[in-house]
């Protein structure tokens, strides 16, 4: 009997696990594949959940001993935890080498499994390459993961062209769309009344969904940025469902500001440490608008025809649909963005909006490619494709 192909999937934060879930289901259901889930990073950080509980609730087993999160909320803590992560993943690969390693996105922690896999010559498959986020160090992490990987599953054609521009061979690049959309299409949503009851809001009151992460190329600015955001939210007069930021340098200060804001307005503000991918999607389905700088506003909100007020530079360079309203950090700009986003005419103009990141059928295509790609010398020996010289 032919041995199943072992697909190791590394997840380091709530953000990537939510995008992974449809793909994990496909891998687990394929009799030719064995899913090996490697859980690390912020999943084990009690300040942010811990979100490993969501993985357990979903019924996935994972390997012990890969915990990695910074002891302090600063650059040194992040760098030191990355070193710990490389060591932990190296030990896991030394004990058992997977056939393929799947990585997603651009978080700093995702470098740990990628770096650990290099000496073992493990082929790597990368999801969401080719994107540009000029306001974050994620930009460099994402492109580094692209160059370390052997297969590329991108979410739109413009990103495929960027990966090709980086010298990758065309046969390695697959534009299947975003697997994160697979969990949106075809799923029945709870009613607004049931959702508001779950989060403790008045169903008659419109609410904003708010997610604001540290802008890692603007260190030290998070206090003033989040203060302006909270001022704008207060002046909007709308209810707020806010989520904790990602576990980046500066996130603890943002979380503390959100906690204080929620304490001041206990009847109109709900703060969720970890909404989980299912609840977060339900909130997008029923929110009047989304406010912040999360990539979910760029990649998933278009599927809900949801207006998004995108604050600051974190998502600069990303492909954006017509639902996205770009504003600066000043409270007045955020207020103006909220007014426009919540205008009934703007929402009506989004009817029939096409999401540029795919049709919601990416995961099956990705799983089939992981299963069927020959793991041979051609895959492992990468060739750099030069662009034609300009005259």
ZIUR-V470486 format. One record per run of one state. SS is the DSSP state (H for helix, E for strand, - for the rest). FROM is the first residue (numbers start at 1). LEN is the number of residues. If there is no record, write none. Layout:
BEGIN
SS:FROM:LEN + SS:FROM:LEN
END
This chain:
BEGIN
-:1:4 + E:5:7 + -:12:2 + H:14:16 + -:30:3 + E:33:7 + -:40:1 + E:41:1 + H:42:3 + -:45:1 + H:46:3 + -:49:3 + H:52:6 + -:58:9 + E:67:1 + -:68:7 + H:75:21 + -:96:4 + E:100:5 + -:105:5 + H:110:9 + -:119:4 + E:123:5 + -:128:10 + H:138:11 + -:149:2 + E:151:4 + -:155:2 + H:157:9 + -:166:4 + H:170:3 + E:173:3 + -:176:3 + H:179:5 + -:184:8 + H:192:8 + -:200:7 + E:207:5 + -:212:10 + H:222:15 + -:237:2 + E:239:5 + -:244:7 + H:251:14 + -:265:4 + E:269:4 + -:273:3 + H:276:11 + -:287:2 + E:289:4 + -:293:3 + H:296:4 + -:300:1 + H:301:4 + -:305:3 + E:308:4 + -:312:12 + E:324:4 + -:328:3 + H:331:11 + -:342:2 + H:344:5 + -:349:13 + H:362:11 + -:373:4 + H:377:4 + -:381:11
END
